[in-house]
């Protein structure tokens, strides 16, 4: 067998054995490169499928995601408390202003519109970027970006209406219908509190009142009268009914019933009839608006207007001595010592902690104590009286709408 001739290359002459080794290495390298390219193509398909699956799963998750709704309880109660506190502060401020001969002013909140917006955005983007070098794998050329964003907006819109105009003044200054006051008694409201607050006189027996900056104390018979009415109300021995008469307006009839009552109650009801000048043998009496009754089967009642009620309550405001000294407010007669006041407003230079309601006026703080049950009860019934006084239709008043945030 003849030996292989030597091979001449550009780099020089090599032996047949060296040429064979180089050829073998070249073939192996070429096979490995083809295998790597095949593997790289498989990786490309793998990562492409994975990217599509991720995008599909993301879209499915966003489409099926439940969007939570705002809780009604979490929003309604704070609005309720805010409006209630605002009403108490506005009412107390107007009472204090009247004590200083400053005219009251009311702003109503007719409407609150709360708009909610909840947005949830989830996005995913991917791409194949050019290789940095020939040694970069396909996985290193992939880029994936995931974005997730929750947006929640609460935009309440509050409307304010200033209470002005002729109709509002009429509602504020016209006396409350006596029938409406007696309806409160029929509904269970305490007779002594309602009469002390809203009634000026009954058959000529006068309640405490403030006229021209002077306090006129109630007749002794008035206190005795309302105490007896309260006792009879508790035992269901007084009440009212509406009497319909053909061709005439409806009338309010108040009945005073003795039957079934204790000896003390019967005696005190007889005293009420005597004080009011009523027929002792009658049980039903017609209620009219006026100072004096025309006969012994009639009860004449002078009711107060909402403005008069506010003036009466203003007389119970404690005025700082420096304000009396400078004439900002006029002095009033002090109430009898030791007597429980139906309403009391304290004053001081510093805002009181834990007050039921407090307002600032003329550089001082005025407040009602949280433990003052009688004052809180009076303020509560005042809200009802103001509602009863609002009998007319609202005029077209300017409405101020403010977006809260």
Secondary structure, DSSP 8 states (H G I E B T S, - for coil): ------EEETTEEE-HHHHHHHHHHHHHHHHHHHHHHHHHHHHHHHHHHHHHHHHHHHHHHHHH-------HHHHHHHHHHHHHHHHHHHHHHHHHHHHTT-----EEEEEEEEEEEEEEEEEEEEEE---SSTT--SGGGEEEEEEEEEEEEEEEEEEEEE--SHHHHHHHHSB--HHHHHHHHHTT--HHHHHHHHEEEETTEE--EEETTEEE---HHHHHHHHHHHHHHHTT-EEEEEE--TTS--EEEEEE--TT--HHHHHHHHHHHHHHT--TT--EEEEEESSS-SSTTEEEEEE-BHHHHHHHHHTTB---HHHHHHTSS-------TT---S--BEEESS--TT-SEEEEETTEEEEE-TT-HHHHHHHHHHHHHHHHH--S------EEEEE--
